[in-house]
Amino acid sequence: MTEAVRQYQESRIDDEPILGPVLTLPDGSIKPLTLLERVLVTLRLTNAKLLEARYFKPVSS
């Protein structure tokens, strides 16, 4: 009996060559950061986890 355990990947802020700073979500989608979000990240007033909550859409059952 082998159980497949899904590893949780945290969202992170990456620097893409064309898009600039982006939020990379665990599902692989990429969200470009707005100017305000870039400023907040630079000033360390927000992080990837807080930004992820903004884009999270709960799955309805």
Phi and psi restraints in degrees (range 20) as a CNS / XPLOR table:
assign (resid 1 and name C) (resid 2 and name N)
       (resid 2 and name CA) (resid 2 and name C) 1.0 -104.8 20.0 2
assign (resid 2 and name N) (resid 2 and name CA)
       (resid 2 and name C) (resid 3 and name N) 1.0 122.4 20.0 2
assign (resid 2 and name C) (resid 3 and name N)
       (resid 3 and name CA) (resid 3 and name C) 1.0 -96.7 20.0 2
assign (resid 3 and name N) (resid 3 and name CA)
       (resid 3 and name C) (resid 4 and name N) 1.0 131.1 20.0 2
assign (resid 3 and name C) (resid 4 and name N)
       (resid 4 and name CA) (resid 4 and name C) 1.0 -85.7 20.0 2
assign (resid 4 and name N) (resid 4 and name CA)
       (resid 4 and name C) (resid 5 and name N) 1.0 118.5 20.0 2
assign (resid 4 and name C) (resid 5 and name N)
       (resid 5 and name CA) (resid 5 and name C) 1.0 -104.4 20.0 2
assign (resid 5 and name N) (resid 5 and name CA)
       (resid 5 and name C) (resid 6 and name N) 1.0 122.2 20.0 2
assign (resid 5 and name C) (resid 6 and name N)
       (resid 6 and name CA) (resid 6 and name C) 1.0 -82.3 20.0 2
assign (resid 6 and name N) (resid 6 and name CA)
       (resid 6 and name C) (resid 7 and name N) 1.0 122.3 20.0 2
assign (resid 6 and name C) (resid 7 and name N)
       (resid 7 and name CA) (resid 7 and name C) 1.0 -76.9 20.0 2
assign (resid 7 and name N) (resid 7 and name CA)
       (resid 7 and name C) (resid 8 and name N) 1.0 131.5 20.0 2
assign (resid 7 and name C) (resid 8 and name N)
       (resid 8 and name CA) (resid 8 and name C) 1.0 -84.1 20.0 2
assign (resid 8 and name N) (resid 8 and name CA)
       (resid 8 and name C) (resid 9 and name N) 1.0 124.0 20.0 2
assign (resid 8 and name C) (resid 9 and name N)
       (resid 9 and name CA) (resid 9 and name C) 1.0 -100.1 20.0 2
assign (resid 9 and name N) (resid 9 and name CA)
       (resid 9 and name C) (resid 10 and name N) 1.0 131.9 20.0 2
assign (resid 9 and name C) (resid 10 and name N)
       (resid 10 and name CA) (resid 10 and name C) 1.0 -78.1 20.0 2
assign (resid 10 and name N) (resid 10 and name CA)
       (resid 10 and name C) (resid 11 and name N) 1.0 151.6 20.0 2
assign (resid 10 and name C) (resid 11 and name N)
       (resid 11 and name CA) (resid 11 and name C) 1.0 -71.5 20.0 2
assign (resid 11 and name N) (resid 11 and name CA)
       (resid 11 and name C) (resid 12 and name N) 1.0 155.0 20.0 2
assign (resid 11 and name C) (resid 12 and name N)
       (resid 12 and name CA) (resid 12 and name C) 1.0 -148.0 20.0 2
assign (resid 12 and name N) (resid 12 and name CA)
       (resid 12 and name C) (resid 13 and name N) 1.0 161.2 20.0 2
assign (resid 12 and name C) (resid 13 and name N)
       (resid 13 and name CA) (resid 13 and name C) 1.0 -102.1 20.0 2
assign (resid 13 and name N) (resid 13 and name CA)
       (resid 13 and name C) (resid 14 and name N) 1.0 120.1 20.0 2
assign (resid 13 and name C) (resid 14 and name N)
       (resid 14 and name CA) (resid 14 and name C) 1.0 -115.3 20.0 2
assign (resid 14 and name N) (resid 14 and name CA)
       (resid 14 and name C) (resid 15 and name N) 1.0 160.7 20.0 2
assign (resid 14 and name C) (resid 15 and name N)
       (resid 15 and name CA) (resid 15 and name C) 1.0 -108.1 20.0 2
assign (resid 15 and name N) (resid 15 and name CA)
       (resid 15 and name C) (resid 16 and name N) 1.0 103.7 20.0 2
assign (resid 15 and name C) (resid 16 and name N)
       (resid 16 and name CA) (resid 16 and name C) 1.0 -85.5 20.0 2
assign (resid 16 and name N) (resid 16 and name CA)
       (resid 16 and name C) (resid 17 and name N) 1.0 142.4 20.0 2
assign (resid 16 and name C) (resid 17 and name N)
       (resid 17 and name CA) (resid 17 and name C) 1.0 -60.2 20.0 2
assign (resid 17 and name N) (resid 17 and name CA)
       (resid 17 and name C) (resid 18 and name N) 1.0 -38.0 20.0 2
assign (resid 17 and name C) (resid 18 and name N)
       (resid 18 and name CA) (resid 18 and name C) 1.0 -95.9 20.0 2
assign (resid 18 and name N) (resid 18 and name CA)
       (resid 18 and name C) (resid 19 and name N) 1.0 -43.1 20.0 2
assign (resid 18 and name C) (resid 19 and name N)
       (resid 19 and name CA) (resid 19 and name C) 1.0 -83.3 20.0 2
assign (resid 19 and name N) (resid 19 and name CA)
       (resid 19 and name C) (resid 20 and name N) 1.0 -20.2 20.0 2
assign (resid 19 and name C) (resid 20 and name N)
       (resid 20 and name CA) (resid 20 and name C) 1.0 83.7 20.0 2
assign (resid 20 and name N) (resid 20 and name CA)
       (resid 20 and name C) (resid 21 and name N) 1.0 -151.5 20.0 2
assign (resid 20 and name C) (resid 21 and name N)
       (resid 21 and name CA) (resid 21 and name C) 1.0 -65.3 20.0 2
assign (resid 21 and name N) (resid 21 and name CA)
       (resid 21 and name C) (resid 22 and name N) 1.0 131.4 20.0 2
assign (resid 21 and name C) (resid 22 and name N)
       (resid 22 and name CA) (resid 22 and name C) 1.0 -135.2 20.0 2
assign (resid 22 and name N) (resid 22 and name CA)
       (resid 22 and name C) (resid 23 and name N) 1.0 156.7 20.0 2
assign (resid 22 and name C) (resid 23 and name N)
       (resid 23 and name CA) (resid 23 and name C) 1.0 -97.4 20.0 2
assign (resid 23 and name N) (resid 23 and name CA)
       (resid 23 and name C) (resid 24 and name N) 1.0 118.2 20.0 2
assign (resid 23 and name C) (resid 24 and name N)
       (resid 24 and name CA) (resid 24 and name C) 1.0 -98.7 20.0 2
assign (resid 24 and name N) (resid 24 and name CA)
       (resid 24 and name C) (resid 25 and name N) 1.0 115.8 20.0 2
assign (resid 24 and name C) (resid 25 and name N)
       (resid 25 and name CA) (resid 25 and name C) 1.0 -86.0 20.0 2
assign (resid 25 and name N) (resid 25 and name CA)
       (resid 25 and name C) (resid 26 and name N) 1.0 159.2 20.0 2
assign (resid 25 and name C) (resid 26 and name N)
       (resid 26 and name CA) (resid 26 and name C) 1.0 -57.9 20.0 2
assign (resid 26 and name N) (resid 26 and name CA)
       (resid 26 and name C) (resid 27 and name N) 1.0 -28.6 20.0 2
assign (resid 26 and name C) (resid 27 and name N)
       (resid 27 and name CA) (resid 27 and name C) 1.0 -80.4 20.0 2
assign (resid 27 and name N) (resid 27 and name CA)
       (resid 27 and name C) (resid 28 and name N) 1.0 0.3 20.0 2
assign (resid 27 and name C) (resid 28 and name N)
       (resid 28 and name CA) (resid 28 and name C) 1.0 97.3 20.0 2
assign (resid 28 and name N) (resid 28 and name CA)
       (resid 28 and name C) (resid 29 and name N) 1.0 -7.6 20.0 2
assign (resid 28 and name C) (resid 29 and name N)
       (resid 29 and name CA) (resid 29 and name C) 1.0 -75.9 20.0 2
assign (resid 29 and name N) (resid 29 and name CA)
       (resid 29 and name C) (resid 30 and name N) 1.0 153.6 20.0 2
assign (resid 29 and name C) (resid 30 and name N)
       (resid 30 and name CA) (resid 30 and name C) 1.0 -120.8 20.0 2
assign (resid 30 and name N) (resid 30 and name CA)
       (resid 30 and name C) (resid 31 and name N) 1.0 130.7 20.0 2
assign (resid 30 and name C) (resid 31 and name N)
       (resid 31 and name CA) (resid 31 and name C) 1.0 -119.5 20.0 2
assign (resid 31 and name N) (resid 31 and name CA)
       (resid 31 and name C) (resid 32 and name N) 1.0 118.3 20.0 2
assign (resid 31 and name C) (resid 32 and name N)
       (resid 32 and name CA) (resid 32 and name C) 1.0 -65.2 20.0 2
assign (resid 32 and name N) (resid 32 and name CA)
       (resid 32 and name C) (resid 33 and name N) 1.0 142.1 20.0 2
assign (resid 32 and name C) (resid 33 and name N)
       (resid 33 and name CA) (resid 33 and name C) 1.0 -82.8 20.0 2
assign (resid 33 and name N) (resid 33 and name CA)
       (resid 33 and name C) (resid 34 and name N) 1.0 141.4 20.0 2
assign (resid 33 and name C) (resid 34 and name N)
       (resid 34 and name CA) (resid 34 and name C) 1.0 -75.3 20.0 2
assign (resid 34 and name N) (resid 34 and name CA)
       (resid 34 and name C) (resid 35 and name N) 1.0 169.7 20.0 2
assign (resid 34 and name C) (resid 35 and name N)
       (resid 35 and name CA) (resid 35 and name C) 1.0 -59.9 20.0 2
assign (resid 35 and name N) (resid 35 and name CA)
       (resid 35 and name C) (resid 36 and name N) 1.0 -43.0 20.0 2
assign (resid 35 and name C) (resid 36 and name N)
       (resid 36 and name CA) (resid 36 and name C) 1.0 -63.0 20.0 2
assign (resid 36 and name N) (resid 36 and name CA)
       (resid 36 and name C) (resid 37 and name N) 1.0 -43.2 20.0 2
assign (resid 36 and name C) (resid 37 and name N)
       (resid 37 and name CA) (resid 37 and name C) 1.0 -63.6 20.0 2
assign (resid 37 and name N) (resid 37 and name CA)
       (resid 37 and name C) (resid 38 and name N) 1.0 -38.0 20.0 2
assign (resid 37 and name C) (resid 38 and name N)
       (resid 38 and name CA) (resid 38 and name C) 1.0 -62.8 20.0 2
assign (resid 38 and name N) (resid 38 and name CA)
       (resid 38 and name C) (resid 39 and name N) 1.0 -42.3 20.0 2
assign (resid 38 and name C) (resid 39 and name N)
       (resid 39 and name CA) (resid 39 and name C) 1.0 -64.3 20.0 2
assign (resid 39 and name N) (resid 39 and name CA)
       (resid 39 and name C) (resid 40 and name N) 1.0 -45.5 20.0 2
assign (resid 39 and name C) (resid 40 and name N)
       (resid 40 and name CA) (resid 40 and name C) 1.0 -61.7 20.0 2
assign (resid 40 and name N) (resid 40 and name CA)
       (resid 40 and name C) (resid 41 and name N) 1.0 -38.8 20.0 2
assign (resid 40 and name C) (resid 41 and name N)
       (resid 41 and name CA) (resid 41 and name C) 1.0 -67.8 20.0 2
assign (resid 41 and name N) (resid 41 and name CA)
       (resid 41 and name C) (resid 42 and name N) 1.0 -43.2 20.0 2
assign (resid 41 and name C) (resid 42 and name N)
       (resid 42 and name CA) (resid 42 and name C) 1.0 -61.5 20.0 2
assign (resid 42 and name N) (resid 42 and name CA)
       (resid 42 and name C) (resid 43 and name N) 1.0 -40.0 20.0 2
assign (resid 42 and name C) (resid 43 and name N)
       (resid 43 and name CA) (resid 43 and name C) 1.0 -82.5 20.0 2
assign (resid 43 and name N) (resid 43 and name CA)
       (resid 43 and name C) (resid 44 and name N) 1.0 0.3 20.0 2
assign (resid 43 and name C) (resid 44 and name N)
       (resid 44 and name CA) (resid 44 and name C) 1.0 59.2 20.0 2
assign (resid 44 and name N) (resid 44 and name CA)
       (resid 44 and name C) (resid 45 and name N) 1.0 36.8 20.0 2
assign (resid 44 and name C) (resid 45 and name N)
       (resid 45 and name CA) (resid 45 and name C) 1.0 -94.2 20.0 2
assign (resid 45 and name N) (resid 45 and name CA)
       (resid 45 and name C) (resid 46 and name N) 1.0 -9.0 20.0 2
assign (resid 45 and name C) (resid 46 and name N)
       (resid 46 and name CA) (resid 46 and name C) 1.0 -147.3 20.0 2
assign (resid 46 and name N) (resid 46 and name CA)
       (resid 46 and name C) (resid 47 and name N) 1.0 167.9 20.0 2
assign (resid 46 and name C) (resid 47 and name N)
       (resid 47 and name CA) (resid 47 and name C) 1.0 -141.2 20.0 2
assign (resid 47 and name N) (resid 47 and name CA)
       (resid 47 and name C) (resid 48 and name N) 1.0 -179.5 20.0 2
assign (resid 47 and name C) (resid 48 and name N)
       (resid 48 and name CA) (resid 48 and name C) 1.0 -63.1 20.0 2
assign (resid 48 and name N) (resid 48 and name CA)
       (resid 48 and name C) (resid 49 and name N) 1.0 -36.3 20.0 2
assign (resid 48 and name C) (resid 49 and name N)
       (resid 49 and name CA) (resid 49 and name C) 1.0 -65.4 20.0 2
assign (resid 49 and name N) (resid 49 and name CA)
       (resid 49 and name C) (resid 50 and name N) 1.0 -41.2 20.0 2
assign (resid 49 and name C) (resid 50 and name N)
       (resid 50 and name CA) (resid 50 and name C) 1.0 -69.3 20.0 2
assign (resid 50 and name N) (resid 50 and name CA)
       (resid 50 and name C) (resid 51 and name N) 1.0 -37.3 20.0 2
assign (resid 50 and name C) (resid 51 and name N)
       (resid 51 and name CA) (resid 51 and name C) 1.0 -68.7 20.0 2
assign (resid 51 and name N) (resid 51 and name CA)
       (resid 51 and name C) (resid 52 and name N) 1.0 -33.6 20.0 2
assign (resid 51 and name C) (resid 52 and name N)
       (resid 52 and name CA) (resid 52 and name C) 1.0 -61.5 20.0 2
assign (resid 52 and name N) (resid 52 and name CA)
       (resid 52 and name C) (resid 53 and name N) 1.0 -38.8 20.0 2
assign (resid 52 and name C) (resid 53 and name N)
       (resid 53 and name CA) (resid 53 and name C) 1.0 -61.2 20.0 2
assign (resid 53 and name N) (resid 53 and name CA)
       (resid 53 and name C) (resid 54 and name N) 1.0 -28.6 20.0 2
assign (resid 53 and name C) (resid 54 and name N)
       (resid 54 and name CA) (resid 54 and name C) 1.0 -69.3 20.0 2
assign (resid 54 and name N) (resid 54 and name CA)
       (resid 54 and name C) (resid 55 and name N) 1.0 -34.3 20.0 2
assign (resid 54 and name C) (resid 55 and name N)
       (resid 55 and name CA) (resid 55 and name C) 1.0 -98.4 20.0 2
assign (resid 55 and name N) (resid 55 and name CA)
       (resid 55 and name C) (resid 56 and name N) 1.0 -3.4 20.0 2
assign (resid 55 and name C) (resid 56 and name N)
       (resid 56 and name CA) (resid 56 and name C) 1.0 -71.7 20.0 2
assign (resid 56 and name N) (resid 56 and name CA)
       (resid 56 and name C) (resid 57 and name N) 1.0 130.1 20.0 2
assign (resid 56 and name C) (resid 57 and name N)
       (resid 57 and name CA) (resid 57 and name C) 1.0 -118.7 20.0 2
assign (resid 57 and name N) (resid 57 and name CA)
       (resid 57 and name C) (resid 58 and name N) 1.0 113.4 20.0 2
assign (resid 57 and name C) (resid 58 and name N)
       (resid 58 and name CA) (resid 58 and name C) 1.0 -63.7 20.0 2
assign (resid 58 and name N) (resid 58 and name CA)
       (resid 58 and name C) (resid 59 and name N) 1.0 144.8 20.0 2
assign (resid 58 and name C) (resid 59 and name N)
       (resid 59 and name CA) (resid 59 and name C) 1.0 -84.8 20.0 2
assign (resid 59 and name N) (resid 59 and name CA)
       (resid 59 and name C) (resid 60 and name N) 1.0 121.1 20.0 2
assign (resid 59 and name C) (resid 60 and name N)
       (resid 60 and name CA) (resid 60 and name C) 1.0 -83.9 20.0 2
assign (resid 60 and name N) (resid 60 and name CA)
       (resid 60 and name C) (resid 61 and name N) 1.0 140.0 20.0 2
